[in-house]
């Protein structure tokens, strides 16, 4: 798979750019509605994709070999689904032919996420999502 093909698997939901809490004892990951400051919360795309790992040291460059170990990726994530031998969802832009379908299906963080720029670090836990995404 070429880099362009790999990158096209991203559905643009923005879920992987949300801050998360990891419970080391249980392994449970709790997402929050607080996003990375580089996420454009309306477009659900990184505002500086090429430089994101420099500007946000914890940002990952996803590779096929990493995906099976990244259990925190959303269940809807195309990278995760393909790694698990599943197909793409009907709302995925590569299936629907429409980059807005991920938003219309309610999968993206559009209208839900708030940038970390507007949240005090001590208040992030108030934005915890009470269900699995």
C-alpha positions as CSV (number, residue, x, y, z in Angstrom):
1,X,0.0,0.0,0.0
2,X,1.4,3.4,-0.9
3,X,1.6,6.2,1.6
4,X,-1.2,8.0,-0.3
5,X,-3.4,5.0,-0.1
6,X,-2.6,4.5,3.6
7,X,-3.3,8.2,4.4
8,X,-6.6,7.9,2.5
9,X,-7.9,5.4,5.0
10,X,-8.3,8.2,7.6
11,X,-12.0,9.0,7.6
12,X,-11.4,12.4,9.2
13,X,-13.4,11.8,12.3
14,X,-10.9,13.4,14.7
15,X,-11.4,10.9,17.4
16,X,-7.8,9.9,17.6
17,X,-6.9,13.6,18.4
18,X,-9.0,13.6,21.6
19,X,-7.2,13.5,24.9
20,X,-7.5,10.2,26.7
21,X,-6.9,8.8,30.2
22,X,-5.4,5.4,30.5
23,X,-5.9,3.3,33.6
24,X,-2.7,1.3,34.1
25,X,-4.4,-1.2,36.4
26,X,-7.5,-2.0,34.2
27,X,-6.2,-1.0,30.8
28,X,-9.3,1.0,30.3
29,X,-9.0,4.1,28.1
30,X,-11.4,6.9,28.7
31,X,-11.7,9.5,26.0
32,X,-12.5,13.2,26.6
33,X,-14.1,15.8,24.3
34,X,-10.9,17.8,24.7
35,X,-8.9,17.8,21.4
36,X,-5.3,18.5,20.5
37,X,-4.9,22.2,19.9
38,X,-3.9,21.5,16.3
39,X,-7.2,19.8,15.5
40,X,-9.5,22.0,13.4
41,X,-12.7,21.0,15.3
42,X,-14.9,22.0,12.4
43,X,-13.0,20.3,9.6
44,X,-11.8,17.4,11.9
45,X,-8.3,17.6,10.3
46,X,-5.0,18.6,11.7
47,X,-4.2,22.3,11.1
48,X,-0.5,21.5,10.7
49,X,-0.4,17.8,9.7
50,X,3.2,17.9,8.2
51,X,4.7,19.4,11.4
52,X,2.4,17.8,14.0
53,X,5.0,15.5,15.6
54,X,7.3,18.4,16.1
55,X,4.7,20.7,17.6
56,X,3.0,17.9,19.6
57,X,5.7,15.4,20.7
58,X,3.1,12.8,21.8
59,X,1.5,12.7,18.3
60,X,1.9,9.4,16.6
61,X,2.7,8.6,12.9
62,X,0.5,5.6,12.4
63,X,2.0,2.6,10.6
64,X,0.4,-0.7,9.7
65,X,2.7,-2.6,12.2
66,X,1.6,-0.4,15.1
67,X,-2.2,-0.7,14.7
68,X,-2.7,-4.1,16.4
69,X,-1.1,-2.7,19.5
70,X,-3.0,0.6,19.6
71,X,-6.2,-0.7,21.3
72,X,-7.2,2.8,22.2
73,X,-8.0,3.6,18.5
74,X,-11.8,4.0,18.1
75,X,-13.6,0.8,17.1
76,X,-14.8,2.8,14.0
77,X,-11.3,3.6,12.9
78,X,-10.5,2.3,9.4
79,X,-6.9,1.5,10.4
80,X,-8.1,-0.6,13.3
81,X,-11.0,-2.2,11.4
82,X,-8.8,-3.4,8.6
83,X,-6.2,-4.6,11.1
84,X,-9.0,-6.7,12.6
85,X,-10.0,-8.1,9.2
86,X,-13.2,-6.0,9.0
87,X,-14.3,-3.8,6.2
88,X,-14.9,-0.1,6.0
89,X,-18.2,1.3,7.4
90,X,-20.8,2.5,4.9
91,X,-20.2,6.1,6.0
92,X,-16.5,6.0,5.3
93,X,-15.6,8.5,2.6
94,X,-13.8,5.8,0.5
95,X,-17.1,3.9,0.5
96,X,-19.6,6.7,0.3
97,X,-17.6,8.9,-2.1
98,X,-18.4,11.8,0.1
99,X,-15.9,13.3,2.6
100,X,-18.9,14.8,4.6
101,X,-20.5,11.4,5.3
102,X,-18.4,10.8,8.4
103,X,-19.9,14.0,9.8
104,X,-23.5,13.3,8.7
105,X,-23.3,9.8,10.3
106,X,-22.4,11.5,13.7
107,X,-19.0,9.7,13.9
108,X,-16.8,12.8,13.8
109,X,-16.1,15.1,16.7
110,X,-17.5,18.1,14.8
111,X,-19.7,20.1,17.1
112,X,-18.6,18.0,20.1
113,X,-14.9,18.6,20.7
114,X,-13.3,21.6,22.4
115,X,-9.7,22.5,21.8
116,X,-7.3,22.1,24.7
117,X,-6.5,25.8,24.2
118,X,-9.8,26.6,26.0
119,X,-9.7,24.0,28.8
120,X,-7.6,24.3,31.9
121,X,-5.4,21.2,32.3
122,X,-6.9,20.4,35.7
123,X,-10.4,20.5,34.2
124,X,-9.9,18.0,31.4
125,X,-11.5,15.2,33.4
126,X,-14.8,17.1,33.4
127,X,-15.0,16.5,29.7
128,X,-14.7,12.7,30.0
129,X,-17.0,10.8,27.6
130,X,-19.2,8.4,29.4
131,X,-19.4,5.8,26.6
132,X,-16.9,3.9,24.5
133,X,-16.1,5.4,21.1
